[in-house]
Amino acid sequence: MSQSVLQFIKDNDVKFIDLRFTDTKGKEQHVSIPHHQVDEDFFEDGKMFDGSSIAGWKGINESDMVLMPDASSVKLDPFTEEVTLIVRCDVVEPGTLIGYTRDPRSVAKRAEEYMRSTGIADTVLFGPEPEFFVFDDVKYKTDMSGSMFKIDSKQAAWNSDKEYEGGNTGHRPGVKGGYFPVAPVDDFQDWRSATCLVLEEMGHVVEAHHHEVATAGQNEIATRFNTMVTKADEIQEMKYVIHNMAHLYGKTATFMPKPIVGDNGSGMHCHQSLAKDGVNLFAGDKYAGLSEEAIYYIGGIIKHAKAINAFANPATNSYKRLVPHFEAPVMLAYSARNRSASIRIPVVPSAKGRRIEVRFPDPAANPYLAFSAMLMAGLDGIKNKIHPGDAMDKDLYDLPAEEAAEIPQVAGSLQEALDCLSADREFLTQGGVFTDDLIDAYIDLKTKEVQKLNTSTHPVEFEMYYSC
């Protein structure tokens, strides 16, 4: 494999190799090296770097880490002026070359290995659907003098009376009115098409693109499912492409779950299934064409949902999306076709495509950690035959209060999710997939975010309390 990469570098006159990895929070990091620094030994020895500079990782007294390149992951960067080859890396310990316990990609690899070791399945497929907003302008500030944020989009419903050079065309989606109108109401068609072509150049299989429900440029690009680690890689690539395509068009993209008050937030519904020897283990003769294993997998997801929230909904902002009346799935129930349930069983043309769709995750998630947490919960459900109870086929958004109170819900805040993760972690540590060291470091990192928000004066507090 390394020989073919070296030949690819030569054939494409590659000037730089960009080594990519993902930190605990889910943000891609990188370092670039000239092409002449890459030889066969490079793929065996990797590249040393300072791990103490990454939030939540090594102390300065043990900072040396190794970026170990994955030769199968190479892709040309579509945005650099000089020809640059992206190489995704695992972060490994220098003494053993074993995956670092806090490296998200190494966690996901261990999760797949653990799945195979159980004998339950040899393949897990993930098909996430990250939604995102594209704005024309964003401003924000927080310091001792005060705080503010201001977003704007020519497509936003609030700009129906704004003066524009050349006139205000008046064609824009209303609040909750962005789902599927054609141009000129949807004026992101050409941008999404151009973005899809870049993704396909990088090897993604695009299945569809469209405007989403919210006003002000909420969009979705759907790509084909893949095995778990590879799909997590692709989510990181997709975010990179979307951010940079927005930048090229003079716009700005965000995967923040709830940037707009009073309209739908952005989710990342995660389709998933298990297979063994090429056979879909989720296809069967139980509810909605699911197998017993699939039902138990759902049971594991529901049982551990609040701990999963810590990874799948990792921002304080995530819980401004997970509220009723904005199509956010807060009820921990499962159902066929019913999008008000947190787990949906999609209608598929054949049993080969049978799967479940977990609807509460959002695109702020680190995909390696979120996908791994869901897989580990599902495997725990199968191993321990955790049944989720009866399906809920009614509209959960309009239940009487006393009936709604009987259905468990997702965590109500990041703090609650972190507390649940601390208490409910045994399913994650099976097979050494997640370690207590990683979980404790993650909780510490995210607790600081909670504390920062909790100790910051909010503009709404001035509105509510200034004249008290």
N, C-alpha and C positions, 0 to 999 in steps of 0.2 A: 504493500500500500504506500509506503513512504517513497519508493522509487517512482510510482505513478504521480505523486504530488510534486516531486522534484522535476519531473518531466513537464507537468502542467505549468509550473512556475516558469520554466524555460520557454515553452511553446507560447505562453501568453505575455511574455516579457514583463512579468510581475516585478515590481520595484520594492514593495514592502509587504511584510507579513504582519497582519493585525491579530494578536492573540486576545481572544475574548473569554471572559468568565463572568459569572453572576454572583453578586454578593448576597448576604442574608436577606436584605430587604427586597431583593428581586431586580435590582438595577444592574445592567450590564456595565462591566469595567473592561479596559483594554490597555495594551501596550503594543507599540509597533516596532518591528525590527527590520533592518534592510535584508533584502533577499539573499545576499551573500553570507548571511549568518545562519542560513538554514542548510543543513546537510543530513545525511542518514542518521548520524548520532543525535541530532536535534530531536528526532521523534522517539528516541530512547531515553534521553537525558532531560529533556524539557528546558524550561527557562526559569531561573531563580527570580523571586521578587519578594518585596517586603509585605508580609501578611499583617503586620501590626497597623498598617495604615487603612485597613478595611474595617469598618465599624462592626463590632461584635466578634472579631476574629482574634488573632494572636496578640499576646503581650509583647512589648518591645524586647524583652529578654529572650524570646524564642520566636523571632519574627520571620526567619527564613522559611519560605515556602516554594513549591515548584509548580509552575504551570505546565501540565503535561498535555501536549497537543493531540487531538483526535484527528488522525489523518483522513478519516471517512467523512469529516464535517466540512471540508474546505469549499468555499464559495467566493467568487469575486465580489468585491464591494461595489455596488452600483453608484455610490455617491462621491467617491474620492477622485481628485484630479489626477493623481498618479495611480497607476494600476496597483491595486492592493488586494491581497488574498486574506479573507477572514478564515481563521482557524479557531474552532471552539476548543476549549481546554477544560480538563479536570484539574482541581487543585489537590496536590498530593503532598504527603509528608516527605521531607528530603531524605530521612534516614531509611524509610521503608518503601517509599513510592506507593504507599497505600492511600486511598482517597481520604482526605481530611474530613474529620467527623462533622465539621460545620460547613463544608462545601455543598451547596444545594444540589449540584449535578451529581455528586458522588452519593448523596442521600437517595436520589431517584434511581441511580444504578443499583444501590443496595436493595431498594424496595423491589425492583424487578427480579433480582437474584433471590430474594427471600420468597417471593411468589412462586418461583420455579422450585425452590427447595421444599415447599409445602406439598407439592404434587397436585395441587388444586388446578393450576393452569400454567401454561408456558408463555402466554402472550396476554398483555393488557393493552387495549386500544383506547385512546382518548381523542375526543373531538370537541375541543373548547370553542366557544363563540364569543370572543371579546368584543364588546361594544365600546365606542369612544366618541368624544366630541372633537370637532374642528372649529376653532374660533378665529375671528379676524384680529382680536386684540385681547390681551389679558394684563391686568395690573394688580399687584398686591403688595402690602407692606405691613410689617408688624415690628414696632419698636416701642420705646418708652413713651413716645409722644402720642401713640395711638395705633390703630390698625384699620385696614380696609382691604376690600378686593373689588374689582370691577371687570366684568367680562363683556365682550360685545361680539356680535355677528350680524352681518347684513341680512342673514336669513332669520334672525330672531323675531318672534312675534311682537316684542316690545318696540321694534323699530318701524312699525307701520306708519308713523307720522314723522319720521326723521327726514331731514333735508339731505339729499345726496346730489353730488354733481351729476348732471344728466338726468336727474329725476328719480323718484322712488317708484319702482315698478309695481309694488303692492303684492307680488306673488311670493308668499312665504308660508310655511306651515304654522298653524296655531299651536297653543299649548296642548300637548298630547296628540298633536295632529300630523306628526311627521311620518307615519307609517305608510309607505308605498305610493305617495302621489308622484306623478311624472313631472318632468321639467315643464315650466320654469319654477314650480314650487320647490321641487328637488333640484337645486342648482349645483349638486356635488357629483352628478353623473360622470362628467369627464374626469374629474379629479380621482374618483374611485377607480374608474377604468384604467387610468394611467398607473395608479398604485398597484392594481391587480397585475398589470403586465410586468412591473418590476418584481413583484413577488413570484410570478411564474418564471422569470429569468433566474431566480434564486432556487428554483426547484419545488416551490409550493404548487399544489393543485387547487386552484380557485374554483369554488362551486357556485358562488353567487355573491353579489354585492347589492346593497340597498341602503336607503335612508331609514333610520330608526324612529321611534315614537316621538322623542322630544324635539322641541323646536331648537333653533340655534345650532344646527349642524351635528346632530347625533347620527352616527353611521355604523355600519357593520360590514365586514368582509368575511365571508365564510370560506374556509379552506378544508380540504379533506382530512379525515382522521389519520392518526399514525400511532405507532407504538409510543409508550409513555415518554421515555427520555427524548426521543426524536421529536415528539410533538412539543415538549417543553422547549427544546431548542428552537423550533419553528415559531413558537409564540414570542420568544425573545427577538428573533429576526423580524417578525411581523411588526412588533412595536418599533424597532429601529427604522424599518421602511416607512411606516406611517408617520412617525415623528419627522423624518427627513423629507418626505414628500410634502407634508404640510409646510415645512420650512421653505422648501423650494418655491412653493406657490404663494409665499408671503403670508402664510397662516400659521396657526399653532394648534397642535393636537394634544389631547390629554386623555389618559386612561383613569383619571380620578373618578371614583364611583358616583359622586353626587355633586358636581360643580354648580348646578342650577337649582335654586330654591323653587319648589312648586311644580316641577315637571319630573318626568321619569329619569332615574339614574342609569348608569351603565353596569350591566351584569356581564358575567362570563359563564354562561350555561355550559356544563361539562358533560357531554355524552361519553359513556364508557361501557366497556364490555370485556369479558374474559374469554379466552379460547384455549383449547388444548388439542394438539395434533391437527390443527386446521379446522376444528369444529367449534362453533360458537356455543359456549357453555350457558349463555343467557337465554337461549331459545328452548321453549318447552311447552307444556300443556297446562300450566297454572294460570294465574291471573294475567290477562292481556297477552297471552302467548309467551310469558316468561317461564323459565325453569325454576325449580326449587332453590337452586344455587343463587339465582338472580334475586329471588325474594329475600333470602338470607343476607345477601350482599347489601340490599336496601336496608335491612334491619340493622346491620353494622353501621351504615352511614347515619341513620337516624339516632341510634344509641349514642354515637360519638360526635354528633353534629356540632355541639357547642365547642368541643375541643378543636374540631376541624375548622370552625369559624376563625380561630386564631391565625390560621395559615391561609384560608380561602377568602377571608374578609379581614385583612390585616391592618386596615387604616381606621383611625377614629371616624373618618368620613364615610367608611363603609356602612356604618350603622345609621347614617342619615338616609341611605338608600333602603335599608331593610326595615321599612315601616309600611303599614297598610296603605292601600289606595293608589299606589304607583306601580302596580304590577310586580312588586317585589315579593318573592315567595318566602314569607316568614313562618308559615305553618309547616311543621315537620310531619308531612304526610306524603303518601304516594298515590298516583292515579294515572290512568290511561288518558292521554290527550289533554287533561285538565291542567292548564298553565297556572292555576292558583296554588297548586301543590308544590312543595319544594323538590319533589322528585316525580318526574313525569316519564311515562313509557310512550315514546313516540310511535306513531303508526308507520310501519315499514312495509315495502312491497314483498319481502321474503324473510324467512326465518334467519337467513345468514346475516341480516342487518339488525337483528334484535338487540336492543340496548336499553340502558336507562339514561335519563338526563337529570343531573343534579343541578338545580337552578339557583341556589343561593350564592355561589362564589361570584367574585367580581374581579375585574382586570387589574386591580392594584396588587393582586396576589403574586407571590413568587411562584411561577408555575411548577418548578421542580418540587417544592415543598408542599404546595396545595394538592397536586396530583398524587404525590406519594402518601399524604395523609388520608385522602379518600380511598386509595387502593388498600392501605393497611386496615382501615375501618371495615371495608367490604370483605377483606379476607378474614378478619376477626368475626364478622357476621356469619360467614360460611363455616368456619371452623367450629364455632360455638352454637350454630343453628339458632341465631337470633332472629325471631320472626317479628316483623314490623306491625303486625295486626292487620285489620281489614283496610282495604283501599278506600279512599275518600273521593268519590266521583262528583260530589256537589261543589258549588262555587264557595270556596272557603273564605272569600272576601266578604260575603254577605251572610255569614252564619249568625244566629242569635248569640248574644254575649255569653250566656251560660254554656252553650255548646262549644263555642270557640275556646272557652277557658279550659276545656278538657283536652285540647290538642296541644302537644308540646310545641314550643317555638324555638327559633334560632336564638343565639345570644342577643341581648339588647344593647350591648356596648362592647368595645374592644376590651375594657377591663374585665367584664364578665367572661368573655372568651378566653382571656389569658388565665383567669382563675380556674376555669374549667379545664384548660390544657394542663395546668400544673397538677390538678387532681386526677385527671383522666389521661394518663400518658402510657400506660402499660401496653396498650395495643400498638403504639408507635415504636416502642423499644424492642419489640419482638425481632429476633435475628440480628440485633444491633443496627437496625436500619436508621432510626433516630436514636441518639444517645441522650442521656440525662444532661450531659454537658451542653449539647446543642440546644435542647429545650430550655434549659435554665438561661443560657445566653440570649436566646430569642426572646424569652419573656422579659428579661432585663432591658433589652434593646427597645422593645415595644412599650414597656411600662414608662420609659422616659418620654415617649411620644404622648402617652395618656397624661402624664404629669405636666408636660409643657402646655397642652391644651387646657387642662383643668386650672392651671395657675395664670392663664392669660385672660385679661379682661376682654370681653366680646362686645362688638358694636351693638348687638341686640340688647345687652344689659343696660346700655345707656338709654335705649328706647324704653325699656321696662322700668328702670329704677332711678334715672337721673333726678327726677322730680320728687322722689319719695321723701 
